[in-house]
Amino acid sequence: MGPKVWVHAPSVGEFNTVRPLLELLSPEVEWFLSFSSPRAEGFLRSKLSDRRVYKLFPPVGLKVSKLLKEEKPEVLLLVEGDRYPALLGAPVEAKFFVNARLSDRSYGFLRFFRGVFVPKLNTFRKILCKDEETCERFESLGVRSEVLVPCGNLKAVLKPPEGELNLSFPEGTKVWVAGSTHPPEEREILTAFKEVLKRFPNAVLVLAPRHPTRAGEVFKLTLSFFPEGEAALRSSVSGTFKGKVLVVDTFGELLNFYRAADAAFVGGSLVKVGGHNLLEPAYFGKPVLYGPFVDKFRDLEGILRKLGLAFPVKDWRELALRVVQVFKNPPRAKGSLRDLSREVLNCYRRELPFLAT
């Protein structure tokens, strides 16, 4: 029998990030999941109906103590990272921090409270960072250099989405997918789409808010730009969508929509959120548009530029121009994500002894 592994992924995004590692666990390894985002519960429980799933909502210390008593895990895989002291300091024999990252905000927070957090981080067997800079930041806080390994970004390890869309678009339609959006980006995207329609009247916009629970609010905004007959919620549509704007109110379909896209915009980048995974559309060779605020994903932006699929924009006007540009002249990728994906996974195989080789 292999070790019992506790995987903590704060939300859906982190769970998707760690899935390639979970698929490499040998059949003898037993694992269970915990999460901390209330929005993630329905999706994670449906995906992991055959596994034990725990909510780590405050008070986290009590929840962690109960979990440890019930499960007695031998390994902790912490994905990207919640900063709860009870989680970082959990008395588990072997702890690994995977795809570790430190935003400017997180770095400032940890530096201010280094006396609380750094001793707990030094109890980890390995901290596998998304890049060299992250390792250097951890070391500057006082984390032991021998536990720090720059494995690369697990978000570059992408898999084809499960299943197919039970939806299509009329032949000749140009499809623009705007994924993982935040307010007020939706208003800017809809304004830009009005401009795009002047050049490509057959275009369709698929608008997928980062949190599908906001879909009703986004749909209401959409109806201030387009009549009801031209806009719809994803859950109400099957077959061929003949409208202009489709607002996604479902979980787990964004990658399939990116696969169907002619142009993709990754949200959280026109507002100071820091962006989301820029490589998801690029996995399918799609041109990727994004705003100036991608500080959480600068390393992925560099990869995107090398592939020739990076199209940064400053505002809705430039966004409209770029969409028209890629509709007219679709770029070709200059390479593949597969080689990078292989390098990242090989590093994780070396550092995590319970992964299959």
The 8 nearest C-alpha neighbors of each residue, nearest first, counted from 0:
[[1, 27, 28, 2, 29, 3, 26, 25],
 [0, 2, 28, 27, 3, 29, 353, 25],
 [3, 1, 28, 73, 4, 0, 29, 74],
 [2, 4, 29, 72, 73, 30, 28, 74],
 [5, 3, 30, 74, 72, 75, 2, 29],
 [4, 6, 75, 31, 30, 72, 74, 32],
 [5, 7, 76, 32, 75, 31, 77, 4],
 [6, 8, 33, 77, 32, 34, 78, 76],
 [7, 9, 13, 34, 14, 78, 10, 33],
 [10, 8, 34, 35, 36, 13, 7, 81],
 [11, 9, 36, 39, 13, 8, 12, 34],
 [10, 12, 14, 13, 39, 15, 43, 9],
 [13, 11, 15, 14, 10, 16, 9, 8],
 [12, 14, 16, 8, 15, 11, 10, 78],
 [13, 15, 11, 8, 17, 16, 12, 18],
 [14, 16, 12, 18, 13, 17, 11, 19],
 [17, 15, 13, 14, 154, 18, 153, 12],
 [16, 18, 14, 20, 15, 19, 13, 21],
 [17, 19, 21, 15, 20, 16, 14, 22],
 [20, 18, 22, 21, 17, 23, 156, 16],
 [21, 19, 23, 18, 22, 17, 24, 354],
 [22, 20, 18, 23, 24, 19, 17, 354],
 [21, 23, 19, 20, 24, 18, 25, 354],
 [24, 22, 20, 21, 355, 354, 25, 19],
 [25, 23, 354, 21, 22, 355, 28, 26],
 [24, 26, 27, 28, 355, 23, 354, 353],
 [27, 25, 28, 24, 29, 1, 0, 23],
 [28, 26, 1, 0, 25, 29, 24, 2],
 [29, 27, 1, 26, 25, 2, 3, 24],
 [30, 28, 3, 4, 27, 2, 31, 1],
 [31, 29, 4, 3, 5, 28, 32, 6],
 [30, 32, 51, 5, 50, 6, 52, 4],
 [33, 31, 6, 52, 7, 5, 53, 51],
 [32, 34, 53, 7, 52, 54, 6, 8],
 [33, 35, 9, 8, 54, 7, 55, 10],
 [34, 36, 9, 55, 56, 54, 37, 10],
 [35, 37, 10, 38, 39, 9, 34, 40],
 [38, 36, 39, 40, 35, 56, 54, 10],
 [39, 37, 36, 40, 41, 10, 210, 212],
 [40, 38, 10, 37, 36, 42, 11, 41],
 [39, 41, 43, 42, 37, 38, 44, 36],
 [42, 40, 44, 43, 39, 45, 38, 37],
 [41, 43, 45, 44, 40, 39, 46, 250],
 [44, 42, 46, 40, 45, 41, 47, 39],
 [43, 45, 47, 41, 46, 48, 42, 40],
 [44, 46, 42, 48, 43, 47, 41, 40],
 [47, 45, 43, 44, 48, 42, 49, 41],
 [48, 46, 44, 50, 49, 45, 43, 52],
 [47, 49, 45, 44, 50, 46, 51, 43],
 [48, 50, 47, 51, 46, 44, 45, 52],
 [51, 49, 47, 48, 31, 52, 32, 30],
 [50, 52, 31, 32, 53, 49, 47, 48],
 [51, 53, 32, 33, 31, 50, 44, 54],
 [52, 54, 33, 32, 55, 34, 51, 66],
 [55, 53, 34, 33, 56, 35, 52, 40],
 [56, 54, 35, 59, 34, 62, 53, 33],
 [55, 57, 35, 59, 54, 58, 62, 36],
 [58, 56, 59, 55, 60, 62, 61, 35],
 [57, 59, 60, 61, 56, 62, 55, 63],
 [60, 58, 57, 62, 61, 55, 56, 63],
 [61, 59, 85, 63, 62, 58, 64, 86],
 [60, 62, 64, 63, 59, 58, 65, 57],
 [61, 63, 59, 65, 64, 60, 55, 66],
 [64, 62, 66, 60, 65, 61, 59, 67],
 [65, 63, 61, 67, 62, 66, 68, 60],
 [64, 66, 68, 62, 63, 67, 69, 61],
 [65, 67, 63, 69, 68, 64, 70, 62],
 [68, 66, 71, 64, 70, 65, 69, 63],
 [67, 69, 65, 66, 71, 70, 64, 63],
 [70, 68, 66, 67, 71, 65, 64, 72],
 [69, 71, 67, 72, 68, 66, 3, 5],
 [70, 72, 67, 68, 69, 73, 66, 3],
 [73, 71, 3, 70, 74, 4, 5, 91],
 [72, 74, 92, 3, 91, 2, 4, 93],
 [75, 73, 4, 93, 94, 72, 5, 91],
 [74, 76, 94, 5, 4, 6, 95, 77],
 [77, 75, 6, 95, 96, 5, 7, 78],
 [76, 78, 96, 7, 80, 97, 75, 6],
 [77, 79, 97, 8, 80, 7, 96, 13],
 [80, 78, 99, 98, 100, 97, 77, 13],
 [79, 81, 78, 77, 82, 99, 9, 96],
 [80, 82, 83, 9, 79, 86, 77, 35],
 [83, 81, 80, 84, 87, 86, 116, 85],
 [82, 84, 86, 85, 81, 87, 59, 60],
 [85, 83, 87, 86, 88, 82, 116, 119],
 [86, 84, 60, 88, 83, 87, 89, 63],
 [85, 87, 89, 83, 84, 88, 63, 82],
 [88, 86, 84, 89, 85, 119, 83, 120],
 [87, 89, 119, 85, 86, 84, 90, 122],
 [88, 90, 86, 87, 91, 85, 63, 84],
 [91, 89, 88, 92, 67, 93, 87, 94],
 [92, 90, 89, 93, 73, 74, 94, 75],
 [91, 93, 73, 74, 90, 94, 72, 75],
 [94, 92, 74, 91, 124, 73, 75, 95],
 [93, 95, 75, 123, 124, 74, 76, 91],
 [94, 96, 76, 125, 123, 124, 126, 75],
 [95, 97, 126, 77, 127, 76, 99, 78],
 [98, 96, 127, 78, 99, 77, 79, 95],
 [99, 97, 129, 128, 79, 127, 153, 152],
 [100, 98, 128, 79, 97, 129, 127, 96],
 [99, 101, 133, 79, 129, 128, 98, 102],
 [102, 100, 105, 106, 133, 103, 99, 136],
 [101, 103, 105, 104, 106, 295, 100, 294],
 [104, 102, 106, 105, 107, 101, 294, 108],
 [103, 105, 107, 102, 106, 108, 101, 109],
 [106, 104, 108, 102, 107, 101, 103, 109],
 [105, 107, 103, 109, 108, 104, 101, 102],
 [108, 106, 110, 104, 105, 109, 103, 111],
 [107, 109, 105, 111, 106, 110, 104, 112],
 [110, 108, 112, 113, 106, 111, 107, 105],
 [109, 111, 113, 107, 108, 112, 106, 140],
 [110, 112, 108, 109, 113, 107, 114, 106],
 [113, 111, 109, 114, 110, 115, 108, 116],
 [112, 114, 110, 116, 109, 117, 115, 111],
 [113, 115, 112, 116, 117, 118, 111, 110],
 [116, 114, 113, 112, 117, 118, 119, 84],
 [115, 117, 113, 119, 118, 114, 120, 112],
 [116, 118, 120, 113, 119, 114, 121, 142],
 [119, 117, 121, 120, 116, 115, 122, 114],
 [118, 120, 88, 116, 117, 121, 122, 87],
 [121, 119, 117, 122, 118, 123, 116, 87],
 [120, 122, 118, 119, 123, 142, 117, 143],
 [121, 123, 119, 120, 124, 118, 88, 94],
 [124, 122, 94, 121, 125, 120, 95, 126],
 [123, 125, 94, 95, 93, 146, 122, 126],
 [126, 124, 146, 95, 123, 127, 147, 96],
 [125, 127, 96, 147, 146, 95, 128, 148],
 [128, 126, 148, 97, 98, 149, 150, 99],
 [129, 127, 99, 149, 98, 130, 150, 148],
 [128, 130, 152, 151, 98, 99, 149, 150],
 [131, 129, 149, 151, 128, 132, 133, 150],
 [132, 130, 134, 149, 133, 135, 128, 129],
 [131, 133, 135, 134, 130, 136, 129, 149],
 [132, 134, 136, 135, 131, 130, 100, 128],
 [135, 133, 131, 137, 136, 132, 147, 128],
 [136, 134, 138, 132, 133, 137, 139, 131],
 [137, 135, 133, 139, 138, 134, 132, 140],
 [136, 138, 134, 140, 139, 135, 142, 133],
 [137, 139, 142, 135, 141, 140, 136, 144],
 [140, 138, 136, 141, 137, 135, 142, 134],
 [141, 139, 137, 138, 142, 110, 136, 113],
 [140, 142, 138, 139, 143, 117, 137, 113],
 [141, 143, 138, 137, 121, 140, 117, 144],
 [144, 142, 145, 146, 138, 141, 121, 147],
 [143, 145, 147, 146, 138, 142, 134, 148],
 [146, 144, 143, 147, 148, 125, 142, 124],
 [145, 147, 125, 144, 126, 143, 124, 148],
 [148, 146, 126, 144, 145, 134, 127, 125],
 [147, 149, 127, 150, 128, 126, 146, 134],
 [150, 148, 128, 130, 131, 151, 127, 129],
 [151, 149, 346, 343, 148, 127, 128, 129],
 [152, 150, 129, 130, 343, 149, 153, 128],
 [151, 153, 129, 154, 155, 98, 130, 150],
 [154, 152, 155, 156, 98, 16, 151, 343],
 [153, 155, 152, 156, 16, 157, 276, 278],
 [154, 156, 153, 152, 340, 157, 278, 336],
 [157, 155, 340, 154, 153, 158, 19, 343],
 [156, 158, 155, 154, 159, 282, 279, 340],
 [157, 159, 160, 156, 19, 282, 161, 18],
 [158, 160, 161, 157, 254, 255, 282, 283],
 [161, 159, 254, 255, 158, 162, 163, 252],
 [160, 162, 159, 163, 255, 158, 252, 251],
 [163, 161, 160, 164, 255, 159, 165, 252],
 [162, 164, 165, 255, 161, 160, 166, 252],
 [163, 165, 166, 255, 162, 167, 252, 256],
 [166, 164, 237, 163, 238, 167, 239, 236],
 [165, 167, 238, 237, 164, 239, 240, 168],
 [166, 168, 239, 238, 240, 169, 165, 164],
 [167, 169, 239, 240, 170, 172, 241, 166],
 [170, 168, 172, 171, 239, 241, 167, 240],
 [171, 169, 172, 168, 167, 173, 201, 239],
 [170, 172, 169, 173, 201, 168, 202, 174],
 [173, 171, 201, 202, 170, 169, 174, 168],
 [172, 174, 202, 261, 203, 171, 201, 175],
 [175, 173, 203, 260, 261, 202, 204, 172],
 [174, 176, 262, 204, 260, 263, 261, 203],
 [177, 175, 205, 263, 204, 260, 178, 206],
 [178, 176, 264, 206, 263, 265, 207, 205],
 [177, 179, 207, 265, 180, 266, 176, 264],
 [209, 180, 178, 266, 208, 207, 265, 267],
 [179, 181, 266, 208, 209, 178, 267, 184],
 [180, 182, 184, 267, 183, 208, 209, 266],
 [183, 181, 184, 185, 180, 186, 270, 208],
 [182, 184, 185, 186, 181, 187, 270, 180],
 [185, 183, 182, 187, 186, 181, 188, 180],
 [186, 184, 188, 187, 183, 182, 189, 180],
 [185, 187, 189, 184, 188, 183, 190, 220],
 [188, 186, 190, 184, 315, 185, 189, 191],
 [189, 187, 185, 191, 190, 186, 192, 184],
 [188, 190, 192, 186, 191, 187, 185, 193],
 [191, 189, 187, 193, 188, 192, 186, 194],
 [190, 192, 319, 188, 194, 315, 189, 193],
 [193, 191, 195, 189, 194, 190, 188, 196],
 [194, 192, 196, 190, 191, 195, 189, 197],
 [195, 193, 191, 192, 196, 197, 319, 190],
 [194, 196, 192, 197, 193, 198, 319, 199],
 [197, 195, 200, 199, 198, 193, 194, 192],
 [196, 198, 195, 194, 199, 200, 193, 192],
 [199, 197, 196, 195, 200, 323, 194, 201],
 [200, 198, 196, 201, 202, 197, 195, 173],
 [199, 201, 196, 202, 197, 198, 195, 203],
 [200, 202, 199, 172, 173, 203, 196, 171],
 [203, 201, 173, 172, 199, 200, 174, 196],
 [204, 202, 243, 174, 244, 175, 173, 205],
 [203, 205, 244, 175, 176, 206, 174, 243],
 [206, 204, 176, 245, 244, 246, 177, 175],
 [205, 207, 246, 177, 245, 204, 247, 176],
 [206, 208, 178, 247, 179, 246, 177, 180],
 [209, 207, 180, 179, 210, 211, 181, 178],
 [179, 210, 208, 180, 211, 181, 207, 178],
 [209, 211, 208, 212, 213, 179, 214, 38],
 [212, 210, 248, 213, 214, 208, 249, 209],
 [211, 213, 210, 214, 248, 215, 38, 208],
 [214, 212, 211, 216, 215, 210, 217, 208],
 [213, 215, 217, 248, 211, 216, 212, 218],
 [216, 214, 218, 217, 213, 219, 212, 248],
 [215, 217, 219, 213, 214, 218, 220, 212],
 [218, 216, 214, 220, 219, 215, 221, 213],
 [219, 217, 221, 215, 220, 216, 214, 246],
 [218, 220, 216, 222, 221, 217, 215, 223],
 [221, 219, 217, 223, 218, 222, 216, 224],
 [220, 222, 218, 224, 223, 219, 225, 217],
 [223, 221, 225, 219, 224, 220, 226, 227],
 [222, 224, 221, 220, 225, 219, 226, 218],
 [225, 223, 222, 221, 226, 220, 189, 190],
 [226, 224, 222, 223, 221, 229, 227, 230],
 [227, 225, 228, 229, 222, 230, 224, 223],
 [228, 226, 230, 229, 222, 225, 231, 221],
 [227, 229, 226, 230, 242, 231, 225, 243],
 [228, 230, 242, 243, 227, 226, 225, 244],
 [231, 229, 244, 227, 228, 245, 242, 243],
 [232, 230, 245, 246, 233, 244, 229, 235],
 [231, 233, 246, 234, 235, 245, 247, 248],
 [232, 234, 247, 235, 236, 246, 248, 245],
 [235, 233, 232, 236, 248, 249, 247, 237],
 [234, 236, 233, 232, 231, 237, 248, 245],
 [237, 235, 233, 234, 240, 238, 232, 231],
 [238, 236, 166, 165, 239, 235, 240, 167],
 [237, 239, 166, 167, 165, 240, 236, 168],
 [238, 240, 167, 168, 166, 241, 237, 169],
 [241, 239, 168, 242, 167, 238, 236, 166],
 [240, 242, 239, 168, 169, 243, 229, 203],
 [243, 241, 229, 240, 230, 244, 228, 203],
 [242, 244, 203, 229, 230, 204, 245, 241],
 [245, 243, 230, 204, 205, 203, 242, 246],
 [244, 246, 205, 231, 232, 230, 206, 233],
 [247, 245, 206, 232, 233, 207, 205, 231],
 [246, 248, 207, 233, 249, 232, 206, 245],
 [247, 249, 211, 214, 233, 246, 232, 234],
 [250, 248, 247, 211, 234, 251, 252, 233],
 [251, 249, 252, 211, 42, 248, 253, 247],
 [250, 252, 253, 249, 254, 42, 255, 160],
 [253, 251, 255, 254, 250, 256, 249, 164],
 [252, 254, 256, 255, 251, 257, 178, 207],
 [255, 253, 257, 256, 252, 160, 258, 279],
 [254, 256, 258, 252, 257, 253, 160, 164],
 [255, 257, 253, 259, 258, 254, 260, 252],
 [258, 256, 254, 260, 280, 259, 255, 253],
 [257, 259, 255, 256, 260, 283, 254, 280],
 [260, 258, 256, 257, 255, 261, 174, 176],
 [261, 259, 174, 257, 262, 258, 175, 176],
 [260, 262, 174, 175, 173, 285, 326, 259],
 [263, 261, 175, 260, 286, 285, 176, 322],
 [264, 262, 176, 287, 175, 177, 288, 286],
 [263, 265, 288, 177, 289, 287, 178, 176],
 [266, 264, 178, 289, 177, 179, 277, 288],
 [267, 265, 180, 179, 268, 178, 274, 264],
 [266, 268, 274, 272, 180, 270, 181, 273],
 [267, 269, 290, 292, 274, 266, 270, 293],
 [270, 268, 290, 267, 292, 291, 184, 266],
 [271, 269, 268, 272, 267, 292, 184, 181],
 [272, 270, 273, 292, 268, 269, 267, 274],
 [271, 273, 267, 270, 274, 268, 292, 293],
 [274, 272, 293, 292, 294, 295, 271, 268],
 [275, 273, 267, 293, 268, 272, 266, 292],
 [274, 276, 277, 267, 265, 266, 273, 179],
 [277, 275, 278, 279, 154, 274, 296, 265],
 [278, 276, 279, 275, 265, 299, 300, 280],
 [277, 279, 281, 276, 280, 282, 155, 299],
 [278, 280, 282, 281, 277, 276, 254, 157],
 [281, 279, 257, 285, 282, 278, 283, 287],
 [282, 280, 284, 278, 285, 283, 279, 286],
 [281, 283, 280, 279, 284, 278, 336, 157],
 [282, 284, 281, 285, 280, 258, 257, 279],
 [285, 283, 281, 282, 332, 286, 280, 331],
 [284, 286, 281, 280, 283, 287, 262, 261],
 [287, 285, 308, 262, 263, 309, 281, 288],
 [288, 286, 263, 309, 308, 264, 310, 285],
 [287, 289, 264, 310, 311, 263, 265, 309],
 [290, 288, 311, 265, 264, 268, 312, 287],
 [289, 291, 268, 269, 312, 313, 311, 292],
 [292, 290, 268, 293, 313, 269, 312, 311],
 [293, 291, 268, 273, 271, 290, 294, 269],
 [294, 292, 273, 274, 296, 295, 268, 291],
 [293, 295, 273, 296, 297, 292, 274, 102],
 [296, 294, 273, 293, 297, 102, 274, 275],
 [295, 297, 299, 298, 293, 294, 300, 274],
 [298, 296, 300, 299, 294, 295, 293, 301],
 [297, 299, 301, 296, 300, 302, 130, 152],
 [300, 298, 302, 296, 301, 297, 303, 277],
 [299, 301, 303, 297, 298, 302, 304, 296],
 [302, 300, 304, 298, 299, 303, 297, 305],
 [303, 301, 299, 305, 300, 304, 306, 298],
 [302, 304, 300, 306, 309, 301, 305, 308],
 [305, 303, 309, 307, 301, 306, 302, 308],
 [306, 304, 302, 307, 303, 301, 333, 308],
 [305, 307, 333, 303, 332, 304, 308, 334],
 [308, 306, 304, 305, 332, 309, 333, 303],
 [307, 309, 286, 306, 303, 287, 304, 332],
 [310, 308, 304, 303, 287, 307, 311, 288],
 [309, 311, 288, 287, 308, 312, 289, 286],
 [312, 310, 289, 288, 290, 309, 291, 313],
 [313, 311, 290, 317, 318, 314, 289, 310],
 [312, 314, 290, 291, 317, 311, 315, 318],
 [313, 315, 317, 316, 312, 318, 269, 290],
 [316, 314, 318, 191, 187, 317, 319, 188],
 [317, 315, 319, 318, 314, 191, 320, 313],
 [316, 318, 320, 319, 315, 314, 312, 321],
 [317, 319, 315, 321, 316, 320, 312, 314],
 [318, 320, 191, 322, 316, 317, 321, 195],
 [321, 319, 317, 323, 318, 322, 324, 316],
 [322, 320, 324, 318, 323, 319, 317, 325],
 [321, 323, 319, 324, 325, 320, 326, 318],
 [322, 324, 326, 320, 321, 325, 195, 327],
 [323, 325, 321, 327, 322, 326, 328, 320],
 [326, 324, 329, 328, 327, 322, 323, 321],
 [325, 327, 323, 324, 328, 329, 322, 261],
 [328, 326, 324, 325, 323, 329, 322, 199],
 [327, 329, 325, 326, 324, 330, 323, 331],
 [328, 330, 325, 326, 327, 331, 286, 261],
 [331, 329, 328, 332, 286, 325, 308, 307],
 [332, 330, 333, 329, 284, 307, 308, 285],
 [331, 333, 306, 334, 307, 284, 308, 330],
 [334, 332, 306, 307, 331, 335, 305, 308],
 [333, 335, 332, 306, 336, 305, 307, 337],
 [336, 334, 337, 338, 333, 306, 332, 282],
 [335, 337, 339, 338, 340, 282, 334, 155],
 [336, 338, 340, 335, 339, 341, 156, 155],
 [339, 337, 341, 340, 336, 342, 335, 343],
 [340, 338, 342, 341, 336, 337, 343, 155],
 [339, 341, 156, 337, 343, 338, 342, 155],
 [340, 342, 338, 344, 339, 343, 345, 337],
 [343, 341, 339, 345, 340, 344, 346, 338],
 [344, 342, 346, 340, 151, 345, 341, 150],
 [343, 345, 347, 341, 346, 342, 348, 340],
 [346, 344, 348, 342, 347, 343, 341, 349],
 [347, 345, 349, 343, 344, 348, 150, 350],
 [348, 346, 344, 350, 349, 345, 351, 343],
 [347, 349, 345, 346, 351, 350, 354, 344],
 [350, 348, 346, 347, 351, 345, 352, 356],
 [349, 351, 347, 348, 352, 346, 125, 127],
 [352, 350, 348, 353, 347, 354, 349, 95],
 [353, 351, 354, 350, 349, 348, 355, 347],
 [352, 354, 351, 355, 24, 25, 1, 2],
 [355, 353, 24, 23, 352, 348, 351, 356],
 [354, 356, 23, 25, 24, 353, 348, 352],
 [355, 348, 354, 23, 345, 349, 352, 353]]
